[in-house]
């Protein structure tokens, strides 16, 4: 198994949160010294392959980040993105933040059932949500809340004006008698 590729995939999946050395060691089931060796190899690969990413270490946390020499292109992407309307997915993340703030990205992911890191970044860039500190949870993830720009964009004065969520969902169950349904096996002679 290619541990270098596995490490790169892990760091990609963690996005802005990154991964501490000890978690990498636990996940890959290797010693911390081997993690250091792999991260050095990965850093060298990014440095010499003329790629747009690099591996950085912030304290004990490793993160994949973009190279600053290409910032002009990233800024253009943000400018284009700012003019686009919100997608259904970004509205979903925005609603989760508004109704549950303060909330971490992993809490958003848990509610949605999919990764939300890209949507969170988009909403941060549009200044509809902001970081307000760090949680006391392991890894100390960022906490997010809506901004005044969010209130202004949706024409409300406070989150109290948001529609109330109905906590009970009635599910109509229809019992189907499979023997009387239209999907009955027929016998041909």
Number of C-alpha atoms within 10 A of each C-alpha: 5 6 13 15 12 14 20 16 11 18 21 16 15 15 14 17 19 21 23 17 20 15 14 22 17 12 11 15 11 13 13 15 11 16 22 14 11 17 20 12 13 17 16 13 14 16 15 8 9 9 11 13 16 18 21 15 15 11 8 10 16 20 21 23 16 15 15 12 9 11 11 9 11 14 11 11 11 13 13 10 14 15 9 8 9 16 10 9 12 18 14 16 21 22 15 19 22 20 17 14 13 19 21 21 20 17 16 23 15 12 11 14 10 10 15 20 19 12 19 21 15 18 21 17 15 18 15 19 22 19 15 13 13 15 15 10 9 6 14 12 17 20 20 24 22 23 16 15 13 21 17 12 10 10 10 13 12 11 12 9 10 14 8 8 7 6 6 6 6 6 6 6 6 6 6 8 7 9 9 8 9 7 8 9 8 6 5 4 3
